Amino acid sequence: MAENHKCDMCGKPATVHLTQIINNQSQKIDLCEACAQKKGMAASEAFGLSDLVAKTMTQISQTVGEALAQSSVELCPRCGMTPLQYKEAGRLGCPECYGALSSVVEPMLQQTQHAGKHLGKAPARDEAAQKRLELQAALKEAVAAERYEDAARYRDELGKLEAEPSAAK
């Protein structure tokens, strides 16, 4: 496992191991702590890969933790979208984003749609189109309830409405 290296300068057990690669050739130097200090390389400056990874992960987690605490970042539980990603992309990642990112989505909808919910892209209907939809719904309901006289009246009104030249579908 661990090899017992000796200091290249004095022969004592080496605690500092340096590898320098120049022009694709590696040069290894093993030094004891005293010789490393004489050369200006204090053992406290030396570190292993595990130390570097641990230190980096600690810094990352602290930075992420501070960012989360400062901005109270919301995440969509389904797709992981953040408010910043939503603002950059201009669209949501999935249907659950509406609820998860409501603190960002609702003010935007209020500003653009002048309503607290998304109204869609349907154009505003004119009165004739609205009347036609109401008559169709009433006709369907009358047939389902077996009120055939009412259904016939709704059918006739629909026919008149559709016969008018101004009633565009």
C-alpha atoms as a printed R data frame, in Angstrom:
    type eleno elety resid chain resno       x      y       z
1   ATOM     1    CA   MET     A     1   0.000  0.000   0.000
2   ATOM     2    CA   ALA     A     2   1.977  3.012   1.269
3   ATOM     3    CA   GLU     A     3   5.599  2.912   0.214
4   ATOM     4    CA   ASN     A     4   8.296  4.019   2.670
5   ATOM     5    CA   HIS     A     5  10.125  6.723   0.771
6   ATOM     6    CA   LYS     A     6  13.314  8.259   2.111
7   ATOM     7    CA   CYS     A     7  14.304 11.898   1.808
8   ATOM     8    CA   ASP     A     8  16.416 12.451  -1.300
9   ATOM     9    CA   MET     A     9  18.610 14.901   0.656
10  ATOM    10    CA   CYS     A    10  19.182 13.357   4.097
11  ATOM    11    CA   GLY     A    11  17.767  9.804   4.051
12  ATOM    12    CA   LYS     A    12  15.136 10.329   6.772
13  ATOM    13    CA   PRO     A    13  11.547  9.151   6.157
14  ATOM    14    CA   ALA     A    14   9.985 11.412   3.512
15  ATOM    15    CA   THR     A    15   6.721 13.189   4.271
16  ATOM    16    CA   VAL     A    16   6.642 15.578   1.298
17  ATOM    17    CA   HIS     A    17   6.400 14.051  -2.174
18  ATOM    18    CA   LEU     A    18   6.594 16.347  -5.168
19  ATOM    19    CA   THR     A    19   6.124 15.425  -8.802
20  ATOM    20    CA   GLN     A    20   7.014 17.946 -11.473
21  ATOM    21    CA   ILE     A    21   6.225 17.344 -15.139
22  ATOM    22    CA   ILE     A    22   8.202 19.310 -17.701
23  ATOM    23    CA   ASN     A    23   8.025 18.531 -21.435
24  ATOM    24    CA   ASN     A    24   6.189 15.265 -20.766
25  ATOM    25    CA   GLN     A    25   8.932 14.063 -18.415
26  ATOM    26    CA   SER     A    26   8.140 13.636 -14.737
27  ATOM    27    CA   GLN     A    27  10.631 14.251 -11.956
28  ATOM    28    CA   LYS     A    28   9.818 13.016  -8.456
29  ATOM    29    CA   ILE     A    29  11.335 14.404  -5.276
30  ATOM    30    CA   ASP     A    30  10.823 12.937  -1.816
31  ATOM    31    CA   LEU     A    31  11.750 15.142   1.145
32  ATOM    32    CA   CYS     A    32  11.480 15.002   4.914
33  ATOM    33    CA   GLU     A    33   9.727 17.885   6.643
34  ATOM    34    CA   ALA     A    34  13.002 19.569   7.690
35  ATOM    35    CA   CYS     A    35  14.503 19.467   4.185
36  ATOM    36    CA   ALA     A    36  11.211 20.655   2.663
37  ATOM    37    CA   GLN     A    37  11.275 23.670   4.992
38  ATOM    38    CA   LYS     A    38  14.899 24.361   4.027
39  ATOM    39    CA   LYS     A    39  13.841 24.353   0.362
40  ATOM    40    CA   GLY     A    40  10.977 26.739   1.176
41  ATOM    41    CA   MET     A    41   8.214 24.176   0.920
42  ATOM    42    CA   ALA     A    42   6.503 23.998   4.267
43  ATOM    43    CA   ALA     A    43   4.610 20.794   4.941
44  ATOM    44    CA   SER     A    44   1.541 22.868   5.822
45  ATOM    45    CA   GLU     A    45   1.408 24.022   2.201
46  ATOM    46    CA   ALA     A    46   1.444 20.471   0.911
47  ATOM    47    CA   PHE     A    47  -1.890 18.812   0.396
48  ATOM    48    CA   GLY     A    48  -3.307 15.661  -1.015
49  ATOM    49    CA   LEU     A    49  -6.040 15.277  -3.590
50  ATOM    50    CA   SER     A    50  -8.541 14.282  -0.919
51  ATOM    51    CA   ASP     A    51  -7.787 17.478   1.006
52  ATOM    52    CA   LEU     A    52  -8.292 19.549  -2.139
53  ATOM    53    CA   VAL     A    53 -11.582 17.840  -2.969
54  ATOM    54    CA   ALA     A    54 -12.843 18.188   0.605
55  ATOM    55    CA   LYS     A    55 -11.925 21.863   0.730
56  ATOM    56    CA   THR     A    56 -13.523 22.543  -2.661
57  ATOM    57    CA   MET     A    57 -16.736 20.708  -1.741
58  ATOM    58    CA   THR     A    58 -16.939 22.629   1.536
59  ATOM    59    CA   GLN     A    59 -16.551 25.927  -0.308
60  ATOM    60    CA   ILE     A    60 -19.165 24.943  -2.892
61  ATOM    61    CA   SER     A    61 -21.687 23.839  -0.280
62  ATOM    62    CA   GLN     A    62 -21.131 27.050   1.710
63  ATOM    63    CA   THR     A    63 -21.598 29.163  -1.419
64  ATOM    64    CA   VAL     A    64 -24.742 27.291  -2.452
65  ATOM    65    CA   GLY     A    65 -26.075 27.449   1.093
66  ATOM    66    CA   GLU     A    66 -25.503 31.199   1.259
67  ATOM    67    CA   ALA     A    67 -27.171 31.698  -2.120
68  ATOM    68    CA   LEU     A    68 -30.170 29.657  -1.052
69  ATOM    69    CA   ALA     A    69 -30.446 31.524   2.229
70  ATOM    70    CA   GLN     A    70 -30.148 34.924   0.578
71  ATOM    71    CA   SER     A    71 -32.531 34.355  -2.305
72  ATOM    72    CA   SER     A    72 -34.801 31.669  -0.872
73  ATOM    73    CA   VAL     A    73 -34.584 29.900  -4.213
74  ATOM    74    CA   GLU     A    74 -37.603 27.878  -5.163
75  ATOM    75    CA   LEU     A    75 -37.163 24.749  -7.219
76  ATOM    76    CA   CYS     A    76 -39.740 22.849  -9.196
77  ATOM    77    CA   PRO     A    77 -39.857 19.387  -7.585
78  ATOM    78    CA   ARG     A    78 -40.459 17.719 -10.951
79  ATOM    79    CA   CYS     A    79 -37.973 19.338 -13.340
80  ATOM    80    CA   GLY     A    80 -35.735 21.352 -10.974
81  ATOM    81    CA   MET     A    81 -36.303 24.679 -12.725
82  ATOM    82    CA   THR     A    82 -35.324 27.766 -10.726
83  ATOM    83    CA   PRO     A    83 -36.808 31.261 -11.015
84  ATOM    84    CA   LEU     A    84 -33.593 32.464 -12.649
85  ATOM    85    CA   GLN     A    85 -33.798 29.741 -15.302
86  ATOM    86    CA   TYR     A    86 -37.445 30.660 -15.917
87  ATOM    87    CA   LYS     A    87 -36.592 34.336 -16.344
88  ATOM    88    CA   GLU     A    88 -33.757 33.495 -18.748
89  ATOM    89    CA   ALA     A    89 -35.723 30.956 -20.819
90  ATOM    90    CA   GLY     A    90 -39.048 32.773 -20.782
91  ATOM    91    CA   ARG     A    91 -40.964 29.522 -20.418
92  ATOM    92    CA   LEU     A    92 -41.614 26.950 -17.742
93  ATOM    93    CA   GLY     A    93 -40.152 23.469 -17.704
94  ATOM    94    CA   CYS     A    94 -43.254 21.465 -16.800
95  ATOM    95    CA   PRO     A    95 -46.856 21.901 -15.573
96  ATOM    96    CA   GLU     A    96 -45.778 21.717 -11.910
97  ATOM    97    CA   CYS     A    97 -43.662 24.862 -12.363
98  ATOM    98    CA   TYR     A    98 -46.843 26.986 -12.192
99  ATOM    99    CA   GLY     A    99 -47.324 26.016  -8.564
100 ATOM   100    CA   ALA     A   100 -43.704 25.624  -7.497
101 ATOM   101    CA   LEU     A   101 -42.570 28.950  -8.952
102 ATOM   102    CA   SER     A   102 -45.794 30.807  -8.219
103 ATOM   103    CA   SER     A   103 -44.007 33.706  -6.524
104 ATOM   104    CA   VAL     A   104 -42.369 34.515  -9.872
105 ATOM   105    CA   VAL     A   105 -45.030 33.291 -12.305
106 ATOM   106    CA   GLU     A   106 -48.065 35.021 -10.779
107 ATOM   107    CA   PRO     A   107 -46.634 38.578 -10.825
108 ATOM   108    CA   MET     A   108 -45.564 38.039 -14.429
109 ATOM   109    CA   LEU     A   109 -49.033 36.808 -15.385
110 ATOM   110    CA   GLN     A   110 -50.604 39.744 -13.548
111 ATOM   111    CA   GLN     A   111 -48.402 42.126 -15.495
112 ATOM   112    CA   THR     A   112 -48.812 40.558 -18.941
113 ATOM   113    CA   GLN     A   113 -52.315 39.067 -18.773
114 ATOM   114    CA   HIS     A   114 -53.854 41.541 -16.318
115 ATOM   115    CA   ALA     A   115 -55.105 38.488 -14.451
116 ATOM   116    CA   GLY     A   116 -53.825 36.134 -11.792
117 ATOM   117    CA   LYS     A   117 -53.995 33.138 -14.106
118 ATOM   118    CA   HIS     A   118 -52.935 32.331 -17.627
119 ATOM   119    CA   LEU     A   119 -55.733 33.139 -20.058
120 ATOM   120    CA   GLY     A   120 -54.252 31.456 -23.090
121 ATOM   121    CA   LYS     A   121 -53.998 32.660 -26.643
122 ATOM   122    CA   ALA     A   122 -57.690 32.517 -27.539
123 ATOM   123    CA   PRO     A   123 -58.915 35.768 -29.100
124 ATOM   124    CA   ALA     A   124 -61.683 37.705 -27.439
125 ATOM   125    CA   ARG     A   125 -65.017 36.449 -28.784
126 ATOM   126    CA   ASP     A   126 -67.614 38.754 -30.180
127 ATOM   127    CA   GLU     A   127 -71.179 38.698 -28.885
128 ATOM   128    CA   ALA     A   128 -72.481 36.436 -31.682
129 ATOM   129    CA   ALA     A   129 -69.798 33.833 -31.034
130 ATOM   130    CA   GLN     A   130 -70.478 33.980 -27.301
131 ATOM   131    CA   LYS     A   131 -74.239 33.591 -27.912
132 ATOM   132    CA   ARG     A   132 -73.578 30.618 -30.228
133 ATOM   133    CA   LEU     A   133 -71.500 28.883 -27.519
134 ATOM   134    CA   GLU     A   134 -74.211 29.482 -24.931
135 ATOM   135    CA   LEU     A   135 -76.920 28.098 -27.251
136 ATOM   136    CA   GLN     A   136 -74.836 25.021 -28.075
137 ATOM   137    CA   ALA     A   137 -74.305 24.314 -24.372
138 ATOM   138    CA   ALA     A   138 -78.015 24.840 -23.634
139 ATOM   139    CA   LEU     A   139 -78.987 22.550 -26.548
140 ATOM   140    CA   LYS     A   140 -76.694 19.809 -25.290
141 ATOM   141    CA   GLU     A   141 -78.063 20.128 -21.768
142 ATOM   142    CA   ALA     A   142 -81.700 20.083 -22.968
143 ATOM   143    CA   VAL     A   143 -81.140 16.924 -25.040
144 ATOM   144    CA   ALA     A   144 -79.401 15.214 -22.125
145 ATOM   145    CA   ALA     A   145 -82.360 16.107 -19.855
146 ATOM   146    CA   GLU     A   146 -84.830 14.969 -22.556
147 ATOM   147    CA   ARG     A   147 -86.420 18.432 -22.823
148 ATOM   148    CA   TYR     A   148 -86.956 18.178 -26.543
149 ATOM   149    CA   GLU     A   149 -89.155 21.276 -26.927
150 ATOM   150    CA   ASP     A   150 -86.397 23.433 -25.409
151 ATOM   151    CA   ALA     A   151 -83.803 21.625 -27.527
152 ATOM   152    CA   ALA     A   152 -85.793 22.389 -30.695
153 ATOM   153    CA   ARG     A   153 -86.015 26.078 -29.732
154 ATOM   154    CA   TYR     A   154 -82.232 26.248 -29.099
155 ATOM   155    CA   ARG     A   155 -81.592 24.482 -32.414
156 ATOM   156    CA   ASP     A   156 -83.769 27.004 -34.271
157 ATOM   157    CA   GLU     A   157 -82.025 29.945 -32.590
158 ATOM   158    CA   LEU     A   158 -78.650 28.481 -33.549
159 ATOM   159    CA   GLY     A   159 -79.832 28.119 -37.145
160 ATOM   160    CA   LYS     A   160 -80.928 31.773 -37.271
161 ATOM   161    CA   LEU     A   161 -77.683 32.926 -35.715
162 ATOM   162    CA   GLU     A   162 -75.576 30.954 -38.201
163 ATOM   163    CA   ALA     A   163 -77.661 32.154 -41.163
164 ATOM   164    CA   GLU     A   164 -76.837 35.790 -40.401
165 ATOM   165    CA   PRO     A   165 -74.043 37.114 -42.667
166 ATOM   166    CA   SER     A   166 -72.263 38.905 -39.795
167 ATOM   167    CA   ALA     A   167 -72.008 35.682 -37.776
168 ATOM   168    CA   ALA     A   168 -68.548 34.522 -38.716
169 ATOM   169    CA   LYS     A   169 -67.342 31.361 -37.037
